[in-house]
Amino acid sequence: MKETKIHELSKKCGGKFKLTVLLQKRLLEINRGQRRSDEYDSRTPLQIAMDEIQQGRIFLEAPKAEGEGASMILPMHETIEEE
């Protein structure tokens, strides 16, 4: 993975920590089957999550109340149901 891409994504997210949190949250969802399979061929879940961040399709929302964690916003996500 190129350092420039990580630097670019961390700037878009507001820092490396926020990038890491967002990637972890999205990877959990992808691994649980929540993604749009029609748009992704054989890329890895990490590549998918990084592309979604780059395209502005997912981002972190600041906590609404003290003590809450940041929540992930997925404006364009669908759940793939297992057969």
C-alpha positions as CSV (number, residue, x, y, z in Angstrom):
1,M,0.0,0.0,0.0
2,K,1.4,3.4,-0.9
3,E,2.2,5.8,1.9
4,T,0.8,8.7,-0.3
5,K,-2.6,7.0,-0.4
6,I,-2.7,6.5,3.4
7,H,-1.6,10.1,3.9
8,E,-4.3,11.3,1.4
9,L,-7.0,9.3,3.2
10,S,-5.9,10.3,6.6
11,K,-6.2,14.0,5.6
12,K,-9.7,13.3,4.2
13,C,-10.7,11.7,7.5
14,G,-9.1,14.2,9.8
15,G,-6.1,12.1,10.9
16,K,-4.7,8.6,11.0
17,F,-6.6,7.6,14.1
18,K,-9.9,8.6,12.5
19,L,-8.9,6.8,9.3
20,T,-8.1,3.6,11.3
21,V,-11.5,3.8,13.2
22,L,-13.4,4.2,10.0
23,L,-11.6,1.4,8.2
24,Q,-12.2,-0.9,11.2
25,K,-15.9,-0.1,11.3
26,R,-16.3,-0.6,7.6
27,L,-14.3,-3.8,7.4
28,L,-16.5,-5.3,10.1
29,E,-19.6,-4.5,8.1
30,I,-18.1,-5.8,4.8
31,N,-17.0,-9.0,6.6
32,R,-20.5,-9.4,7.9
33,G,-21.9,-9.2,4.3
34,Q,-22.9,-5.6,4.0
35,R,-21.6,-4.3,0.6
36,R,-22.8,-3.7,-2.9
37,S,-21.5,-6.7,-4.7
38,D,-22.5,-5.3,-8.1
39,E,-19.8,-2.6,-7.8
40,Y,-16.9,-4.7,-6.6
41,D,-15.3,-7.6,-8.4
42,S,-12.4,-9.3,-6.8
43,R,-10.9,-6.6,-4.6
44,T,-10.2,-7.2,-0.9
45,P,-12.4,-5.7,1.8
46,L,-9.6,-3.3,2.7
47,Q,-9.4,-2.0,-0.9
48,I,-13.2,-1.6,-1.0
49,A,-13.2,0.4,2.3
50,M,-10.3,2.6,1.2
51,D,-12.0,3.3,-2.2
52,E,-15.3,4.2,-0.4
53,I,-13.4,6.7,1.8
54,Q,-11.6,8.1,-1.2
55,Q,-14.9,8.6,-3.1
56,G,-16.5,10.2,0.0
57,R,-19.1,7.5,0.2
58,I,-18.4,6.8,4.0
59,F,-17.2,9.1,6.8
60,L,-17.3,9.4,10.5
61,E,-19.9,11.5,12.3
62,A,-18.8,13.2,15.5
63,P,-20.4,11.8,18.7
64,K,-23.7,13.4,19.6
65,A,-23.4,13.0,23.3
66,E,-20.4,12.9,25.7
67,G,-19.2,9.3,26.2
68,E,-20.5,8.0,22.8
69,G,-18.2,6.8,20.1
70,A,-18.1,8.2,16.6
71,S,-20.6,6.6,14.3
72,M,-20.0,5.7,10.7
73,I,-22.2,7.1,8.0
74,L,-22.8,4.9,4.9
75,P,-24.9,7.0,2.5
76,M,-25.0,4.3,-0.2
77,H,-24.8,0.9,1.4
78,E,-27.0,-2.1,1.1
79,T,-27.1,-5.3,3.0
80,I,-26.3,-8.5,1.0
81,E,-28.4,-11.3,2.5
82,E,-26.8,-14.7,2.7
83,E,-28.5,-17.5,0.7
